[in-house]
Amino acid sequence: MSDIKAWDPYGFLILALTSWFLSAVLSWKLANMIEAREKEQKRKQKCQKILQKLNDYKR
């Protein structure tokens, strides 16, 4: 018969916390990427508005 050992409680805790920590880090990185994209889009929209005003002023 094979010797099957039960999971060590600390091993289970480390496994659970590792997956939780990895998920938290990836979520944080994704939130930062989304925030940066939104900031860039707002900046581009602001530039477009300024250019539109300048074009309207020249006419």
C-alpha positions in Angstrom: 0.0 0.0 0.0 1.2 3.5 -0.7 1.8 5.8 2.2 -0.6 8.8 1.7 0.1 11.7 4.1 -2.6 14.2 5.0 -2.0 17.8 4.0 0.0 19.8 6.5 -2.1 22.7 7.8 0.7 25.1 7.2 1.2 23.9 3.7 -2.5 24.4 3.0 -2.3 27.9 4.5 0.6 28.8 2.4 -1.1 27.4 -0.7 -4.3 29.4 0.0 -2.4 32.6 0.8 -0.2 32.4 -2.2 -3.1 32.2 -4.6 -4.9 35.0 -2.7 -1.8 37.2 -2.8 -1.2 36.5 -6.5 -4.9 37.4 -7.2 -4.5 40.6 -5.2 -1.4 41.7 -7.1 -2.8 41.0 -10.5 -6.0 42.9 -9.6 -4.0 45.8 -8.4 -2.0 45.8 -11.6 -5.1 45.6 -13.8 -6.7 48.5 -11.8 -3.6 50.6 -12.4 -3.6 49.8 -16.1 -7.3 50.8 -16.5 -6.7 54.0 -14.5 -3.7 54.9 -16.8 -5.8 54.2 -19.9 -8.7 56.4 -18.7 -6.2 59.2 -17.8 -4.7 59.0 -21.3 -8.1 59.1 -22.9 -9.1 62.2 -20.9 -5.9 63.9 -21.9 -6.5 63.1 -25.5 -10.0 64.4 -25.3 -8.8 67.6 -23.7 -6.3 68.1 -26.5 -8.9 67.5 -29.1 -11.2 70.1 -27.5 -8.4 72.7 -27.5 -7.5 72.0 -31.1 -11.2 72.3 -32.1 -11.5 75.6 -30.3 -8.3 76.9 -32.1 -9.7 75.8 -35.4 -13.0 77.5 -34.7 -11.2 80.6 -33.7 -9.2 80.8 -36.9 -12.4 80.7 -39.0 
